Structures are given as structure tokens and as C-alpha cells.
Amino acid sequence: MNTPTVGILIGGLIYSRIKKNGSDFEPISFYEEACIQYGLSPCFFRLKDITLETNQINALVKGEKGKYEMKVITIPKIIHNRGLFFSNESKLKIKSLQKTGVIIFNDRNRYGKWGVHEILMKNEELQPHLPETKRASSRNFIEMMDKYKELIIKPNSGSLGGGVVMVEKKDRDLWEVRYRQKREAFTNEWPEIIRKKVLNKNYIIQERIPLTEYQGSPFDLRVSVQKNGLGEWQVTGVVGKVAKIGNYVTNVAKGGTCKTLNELLNEYSDLDFNEVYQSIEDFSIKAVTELNKYFPNLADVGLDIGLTSEGFPMFIECNGRDLRYSFKIAQMPEVWKATYTTPISYARYLFDSKIDEE
């Protein structure tokens, strides 16, 4: 019996690294070991490598000498999407592929923050975990300034902390905006940076969650939530991201560092690790289950979650292509590896439960 092939759909940068037989950010050995464990064979390719007319792809497949080689093979029945595709042409190609019966999980992996917020708000159980959020406009900004002392203005669609500004009330009429390591005070007249973003319909305005701190710097959590070999959601790992001293953005790309949840909670004697972890897990599973109703092929996400001083999880955003590298930086190698193994176990589940039904 032939070993089923699972496809890993990737972007150009990772593709070129695999071609040179190495990739730090997307460790191929983790995929290989997971595939051996679950009786699958991996292949790697870009969207442009797929030829729908012939039902074939030019894929990178490991050869007899242990190096990846280009090979023309039949399009796999199960594909895990690890690329980012924004053009209408790309989206149409993915849909055309799905119409042939190919299952692509995480086919969409970039979600607008406003859309996600609206979906989660429909669930009353999740509402206490959601900071107040509005579409960017002058009226909404004024309204939010009247309600909160700290606000975050950020792109509706964006990543790595780019374009995020913080607005903080300093005194009765005095405010300060922080962006790109700069600070600018204002009263009635808004600085150019605020006008620019508040009048941009592609931004949102959000109540700033008062994040817990680690050694004086705010931190939030990246929670890897994935479907497993039983087709069920699980929390595969939780890692903390601590902002650079003096910064308000925790992203590693903006100078943040990574710590285990244990390390972070050691500073809080009144917080019980097991209770906090359980609350994070409960919220995360409920959130992705709700999102899955609207995004049916969702199977592998990274949630960003903040903690209040009481250890209560507050939702920040959903990442459809979790880079997972934070687990390595935090020296959590087993969890890092598990974030790659779990999607492969889910692929095995799909082969056994969906393909065998045909």
C-alpha cells in the first residue's frame, strides 16, 4: 500500500530555503518526523507550482540522497496551507482546487480584526473577554477617549506589530500618542499621526487592555490552538511575549522577548498557574470553536491573549498563520515541535475519515 502524500503549501521564501535544504523558521525535520509517525509522506510547493488542468504539481520531495528534489506528482488529497495569499487570482485558484475535492485546511489564514471581533461578540460567553473595539472614525475616536484612559489604534489587517499606536490620557485635557519609539503630547488638536489613522477606514480603535507585567514590561501570550488526530481542538502550547523596555508592543519583531508562562507568573504569588492555564485553555477553545463556524477549514491558529492582574484572559487578535518561532526563543523545544506534529496528525485524521469515505 502506498504512503499517502500530504501537501504543505508554502510561500516563496520558505520554498527557497527548503530547496537549499534548510529552513530555521519552518523546520522541515519536524514535518518529516511527524509524517513518519503518522504514516504520511510530505511534499512542499508554492501555489504557482499547481497545474489544475493536469492535476499535477511541481513539488519538492525528499530524494534517495536525503536532499529535496523537484518532482512532478499528483496533487495531494490533503493540503496544509502555510502560505499567505492576498490576490484574487490566488484565492480563486485555491477555490478551484477545493472544487476538485482536495481538502485544504487553513485555506484562509489572514482575518480582519474587526470581522473576528464581530464574530466573537455574537457569543455571550466570550463577550467579557473582548476589549471594546470600534471602526476608525473621528466620532468613534472621540467617544472612546471619553470612556477610556488608554487606547490602541491598529490596522484591521496587519501583523508583527506594524502600524500600531498607543494613545494615553496624562491629565484632564492632556493626552500623549506613542508610535515608533516617539511620544507626542496633545490637547484639542490631534497630531498628524492620529488624524491619519483615525480617518483611515482600514484601522480599528480599541480599549487598551491593562496587561500584566514582567520586570516592568507588559506581556501577552501566544496560544497555539490546533485540531489534532481526533479532529478536535486542543491548546498545543502557550508562550509569553514581553515588550522591550519602554515599549508597549510585545512582538518579537519589535524587540520583544519570549518567556514561558511559568516564568511570567512567578512574579505573581496570588495567581495559581493551573487555574490561569485552565482559563486560557477554556477561552481559547471556545473562541476558535466560534470562529470555526464562519471559517469551516480553520484548523491551526495562534491567538494573542492578554492577562488582567486577576489572571483573566482578554482577547487581542487571531493569527491564521502562527509562526511558532516564539516557542523556540522561549526554549520550549518540545512544544515548538508539537506545533508542527499536531497539524500532521490532523491531516492523518482527514485521510482516514474523509478520503476513505469516497
C-alpha positions as CSV (number, residue, x, y, z in Angstrom):
1,M,0.0,0.0,0.0
2,N,1.4,3.4,-1.0
3,T,2.1,6.0,1.7
4,P,-0.4,8.9,1.3
5,T,1.2,12.2,0.4
6,V,0.3,15.3,2.5
7,G,1.0,18.7,0.8
8,I,2.5,21.6,2.6
9,L,1.6,24.8,0.7
10,I,4.2,27.5,1.5
11,G,5.4,30.9,0.3
12,G,8.4,31.7,-1.8
13,L,10.9,32.5,1.0
14,I,10.4,29.2,2.8
15,Y,10.4,27.4,-0.5
16,S,13.8,28.7,-1.5
17,R,15.2,27.8,1.9
18,I,13.9,24.2,1.6
19,K,15.4,24.0,-1.9
20,K,18.7,24.7,-0.3
21,N,17.9,22.0,2.3
22,G,17.3,24.2,5.3
23,S,14.8,26.5,7.0
24,D,15.0,27.9,10.5
25,F,11.5,29.4,10.7
26,E,9.8,26.3,9.2
27,P,11.8,23.4,10.4
28,I,11.4,20.7,7.8
29,S,12.7,17.9,10.1
30,F,9.6,18.4,12.3
31,Y,7.3,17.7,9.4
32,E,9.4,14.7,8.3
33,E,9.3,13.1,11.8
34,A,5.6,13.8,12.2
35,C,4.9,12.3,8.8
36,I,6.9,9.1,9.7
37,Q,4.9,8.9,13.0
38,Y,1.5,9.2,11.2
39,G,2.4,7.2,8.0
40,L,2.4,10.0,5.6
41,S,4.9,11.5,3.1
42,P,5.4,15.3,2.9
43,C,5.9,17.4,-0.1
44,F,6.4,21.2,-0.3
45,F,5.2,23.6,-3.0
46,R,4.0,27.1,-3.9
47,L,0.6,28.0,-5.3
48,K,2.2,28.7,-8.7
49,D,3.5,25.1,-8.8
50,I,0.0,23.7,-9.1
51,T,-1.4,22.9,-12.6
52,L,-5.1,22.3,-12.2
53,E,-5.5,21.2,-15.9
54,T,-3.2,18.2,-15.4
55,N,-4.0,17.6,-11.7
56,Q,-0.2,17.8,-11.0
57,I,2.2,19.9,-9.1
58,N,6.0,20.5,-9.3
59,A,6.8,19.7,-5.6
60,L,9.9,19.4,-3.5
61,V,10.2,15.8,-2.4
62,K,13.0,14.2,-0.4
63,G,15.2,12.1,-2.7
64,E,17.2,9.0,-2.0
65,K,20.3,11.0,-1.1
66,G,18.3,12.9,1.6
67,K,18.1,16.1,-0.3
68,Y,14.9,17.8,-1.6
69,E,14.4,17.5,-5.4
70,M,11.8,18.8,-7.8
71,K,9.4,16.2,-8.8
72,V,6.1,16.2,-10.8
73,I,3.4,14.4,-8.7
74,T,-0.4,14.2,-8.5
75,I,-1.9,17.0,-6.4
76,P,-2.3,15.6,-2.8
77,K,-5.8,15.0,-1.5
78,I,-4.9,16.8,1.8
79,I,-3.0,20.1,1.9
80,H,-2.0,22.2,4.9
81,N,-1.8,25.8,3.9
82,R,1.2,27.6,5.4
83,G,1.4,30.4,2.9
84,L,-0.1,33.9,2.7
85,F,-2.1,34.6,-0.4
86,F,-3.8,38.0,-0.9
87,S,-4.5,38.4,-4.6
88,N,-7.9,37.5,-6.0
89,E,-6.2,35.2,-8.5
90,S,-4.6,33.2,-5.7
91,K,-7.9,32.9,-3.8
92,L,-9.7,31.7,-7.0
93,K,-7.0,29.1,-7.6
94,I,-7.4,27.8,-4.0
95,K,-11.2,27.6,-4.5
96,S,-10.8,25.9,-7.9
97,L,-8.6,23.3,-6.2
98,Q,-11.1,22.7,-3.5
99,K,-13.9,22.2,-6.1
100,T,-11.9,19.2,-7.3
101,G,-12.3,17.5,-3.9
102,V,-8.9,18.5,-2.4
103,I,-9.1,19.4,1.3
104,I,-7.1,22.4,2.2
105,F,-7.1,23.2,5.9
106,N,-6.4,26.8,6.9
107,D,-7.2,27.8,3.4
108,R,-7.8,31.3,4.7
109,N,-5.2,32.4,7.2
110,R,-5.5,36.2,7.3
111,Y,-8.6,37.6,9.0
112,G,-9.6,41.2,9.5
113,K,-9.5,42.1,13.2
114,W,-12.9,43.8,13.0
115,G,-14.5,40.8,11.4
116,V,-13.1,38.5,14.0
117,H,-14.3,40.8,16.8
118,E,-17.8,40.9,15.4
119,I,-18.0,37.1,15.2
120,L,-16.8,36.6,18.8
121,M,-19.1,39.3,20.1
122,K,-22.1,37.1,19.0
123,N,-21.2,34.6,21.7
124,E,-22.3,35.9,25.2
125,E,-19.8,33.7,27.0
126,L,-16.9,35.3,25.1
127,Q,-18.0,39.0,25.4
128,P,-16.3,39.6,28.8
129,H,-13.0,38.6,27.2
130,L,-13.3,41.2,24.4
131,P,-12.0,44.7,24.8
132,E,-14.3,47.3,23.3
133,T,-13.5,47.8,19.7
134,K,-14.7,50.2,17.0
135,R,-14.0,51.0,13.4
136,A,-11.7,54.0,13.0
137,S,-13.5,57.3,12.6
138,S,-13.3,60.8,14.2
139,R,-16.6,60.2,16.0
140,N,-15.6,56.8,17.4
141,F,-12.2,58.1,18.5
142,I,-13.8,60.9,20.5
143,E,-16.3,58.5,22.0
144,M,-13.5,56.1,23.1
145,M,-11.5,59.0,24.5
146,D,-14.4,59.9,26.7
147,K,-14.6,56.3,28.0
148,Y,-11.0,55.1,28.4
149,K,-7.7,56.5,29.6
150,E,-5.7,54.3,27.2
151,L,-6.4,53.3,23.6
152,I,-4.8,51.3,20.9
153,I,-5.2,52.2,17.2
154,K,-4.1,49.5,14.8
155,P,-4.5,48.2,11.2
156,N,-7.6,46.0,10.7
157,S,-5.3,43.6,8.8
158,G,-1.6,43.6,9.7
159,S,1.0,41.6,11.6
160,L,4.2,41.9,13.5
161,G,3.0,45.0,15.4
162,G,3.3,47.3,12.4
163,G,1.3,50.5,12.3
164,V,0.1,50.3,16.0
165,V,-0.1,53.5,18.0
166,M,-1.0,53.9,21.7
167,V,-2.9,56.9,23.0
168,E,-2.8,57.7,26.7
169,K,-4.5,60.3,28.9
170,K,-2.0,62.1,31.1
171,D,-4.1,64.8,32.7
172,R,-7.5,66.3,32.5
173,D,-7.0,67.7,29.0
174,L,-3.6,66.4,28.2
175,W,-3.1,63.3,26.0
176,E,0.0,61.5,24.6
177,V,0.4,59.4,21.5
178,R,3.2,56.9,21.3
179,Y,4.4,55.4,18.0
180,R,7.8,54.1,16.6
181,Q,9.6,55.0,19.9
182,K,8.3,58.6,19.7
183,R,6.0,60.4,22.1
184,E,3.9,63.4,21.2
185,A,1.6,65.4,23.6
186,F,-1.6,67.0,22.5
187,T,-4.8,68.6,23.9
188,N,-7.5,69.6,21.5
189,E,-5.7,69.4,18.2
190,W,-4.8,65.9,17.1
191,P,-1.3,65.2,15.9
192,E,-0.9,64.2,12.2
193,I,-0.2,60.5,13.1
194,I,-3.6,60.3,14.8
195,R,-5.6,62.1,12.1
196,K,-4.0,59.9,9.5
197,K,-5.0,56.6,11.3
198,V,-8.4,57.7,12.7
199,L,-9.6,58.8,9.3
200,N,-8.4,55.5,7.7
201,K,-11.3,53.0,7.4
202,N,-8.7,50.2,7.4
203,Y,-7.9,50.8,11.1
204,I,-9.7,50.0,14.3
205,I,-9.7,51.7,17.7
206,Q,-9.6,49.5,20.8
207,E,-9.7,49.9,24.5
208,R,-6.2,49.1,25.7
209,I,-6.1,46.1,28.0
210,P,-4.1,46.8,31.1
211,L,-1.6,44.0,30.6
212,T,0.2,42.3,33.5
213,E,3.9,43.0,33.5
214,Y,7.2,41.1,33.7
215,Q,10.0,43.0,35.3
216,G,8.3,46.3,34.5
217,S,7.4,45.5,30.9
218,P,3.9,44.4,29.6
219,F,3.5,40.9,28.3
220,D,0.8,39.0,26.4
221,L,0.5,35.4,25.3
222,R,0.7,33.5,22.1
223,V,-1.6,30.4,22.3
224,S,-1.3,27.7,19.7
225,V,-4.7,26.2,19.1
226,Q,-4.9,23.3,16.7
227,K,-7.0,20.4,15.5
228,N,-5.5,17.1,16.5
229,G,-5.6,13.5,15.3
230,L,-9.1,13.1,16.6
231,G,-10.3,16.1,14.7
232,E,-10.7,18.0,17.9
233,W,-9.4,21.4,19.0
234,Q,-6.5,21.5,21.5
235,V,-4.2,24.0,23.0
236,T,-0.8,22.8,21.9
237,G,1.2,25.4,23.7
238,V,1.3,28.8,25.5
239,V,4.2,31.2,25.3
240,G,4.7,34.7,26.7
241,K,5.9,37.7,24.7
242,V,7.4,40.5,26.8
243,A,7.7,44.0,25.3
244,K,11.1,45.7,25.0
245,I,11.7,48.1,28.0
246,G,9.8,51.3,27.4
247,N,7.7,49.8,24.6
248,Y,4.0,48.9,24.5
249,V,4.1,46.3,21.6
250,T,5.2,42.8,22.6
251,N,6.0,41.4,19.1
252,V,9.5,39.8,18.8
253,A,9.9,41.8,15.5
254,K,9.7,44.9,17.6
255,G,12.3,43.9,20.2
256,G,10.1,41.7,22.4
257,T,11.4,38.7,24.2
258,C,9.8,35.3,24.9
259,K,9.3,33.6,28.2
260,T,7.4,30.5,29.5
261,L,4.0,31.1,31.3
262,N,5.6,29.7,34.4
263,E,8.4,32.3,34.4
264,L,5.9,35.1,33.9
265,L,3.6,34.0,36.6
266,N,6.4,33.6,39.1
267,E,6.2,37.3,39.8
268,Y,2.5,36.9,40.9
269,S,2.2,34.9,44.1
270,D,-1.6,35.4,44.2
271,L,-2.0,33.7,40.7
272,D,-2.2,29.9,40.5
273,F,-0.6,28.6,37.4
274,N,-3.0,25.7,36.9
275,E,-6.1,28.0,37.3
276,V,-4.7,30.6,34.9
277,Y,-3.7,28.0,32.3
278,Q,-7.1,26.4,32.5
279,S,-8.9,29.7,32.0
280,I,-6.6,30.4,29.0
281,E,-7.4,27.0,27.5
282,D,-11.1,27.2,28.1
283,F,-11.4,30.6,26.5
284,S,-9.1,29.6,23.5
285,I,-11.1,26.5,22.7
286,K,-14.4,28.5,22.9
287,A,-13.0,31.2,20.7
288,V,-11.7,29.0,17.9
289,T,-14.9,26.9,18.0
290,E,-16.9,30.0,17.4
291,L,-14.6,31.2,14.6
292,N,-14.7,27.7,13.0
293,K,-18.5,28.2,12.4
294,Y,-17.6,31.0,10.0
295,F,-14.3,29.7,8.7
296,P,-15.0,25.9,8.2
297,N,-11.5,24.9,7.2
298,L,-9.9,26.5,10.3
299,A,-7.5,24.1,12.0
300,D,-4.3,25.8,13.1
301,V,-4.3,29.3,14.7
302,G,-2.3,31.4,17.1
303,L,-4.3,33.5,19.4
304,D,-2.8,36.6,21.1
305,I,-4.2,36.9,24.6
306,G,-3.6,39.4,27.4
307,L,-4.0,38.7,31.1
308,T,-5.5,41.1,33.7
309,S,-4.0,41.3,37.1
310,E,-6.5,38.7,38.2
311,G,-5.3,36.3,35.6
312,F,-8.4,36.7,33.4
313,P,-7.7,36.2,29.7
314,M,-8.5,39.1,27.3
315,F,-8.6,38.5,23.5
316,I,-6.2,40.6,21.4
317,E,-6.2,39.0,18.0
318,C,-6.2,35.9,15.9
319,N,-3.3,34.8,13.7
320,G,-4.1,32.4,10.9
321,R,-0.5,31.6,10.2
322,D,1.1,31.1,13.5
323,L,4.9,31.4,13.0
324,R,5.5,29.4,16.2
325,Y,9.1,30.6,16.5
326,S,8.3,32.2,19.9
327,F,8.4,28.7,21.4
328,K,11.9,28.1,20.2
329,I,13.1,31.5,21.6
330,A,11.5,30.7,24.9
331,Q,13.4,27.5,25.0
332,M,10.4,25.2,24.7
333,P,11.6,22.8,22.0
334,E,9.1,20.0,22.7
335,V,6.2,22.4,22.4
336,W,7.7,24.0,19.3
337,K,7.9,20.6,17.7
338,A,4.4,19.7,18.8
339,T,3.0,22.7,17.0
340,Y,4.2,21.1,13.7
341,T,3.3,17.5,14.7
342,T,-0.3,18.2,15.6
343,P,-1.4,19.5,12.1
344,I,0.1,16.4,10.6
345,S,-1.9,14.3,13.0
346,Y,-5.0,16.2,11.9
347,A,-4.0,15.5,8.2
348,R,-3.9,11.8,9.1
349,Y,-7.4,12.1,10.6
350,L,-8.6,13.7,7.4
351,F,-7.2,10.9,5.3
352,D,-8.8,8.3,7.5
353,S,-12.2,9.9,8.0
354,K,-12.8,11.9,4.8
355,I,-10.7,10.3,2.0
356,D,-11.7,6.7,2.9
357,E,-15.4,7.7,2.7
358,E,-15.0,8.4,-1.0
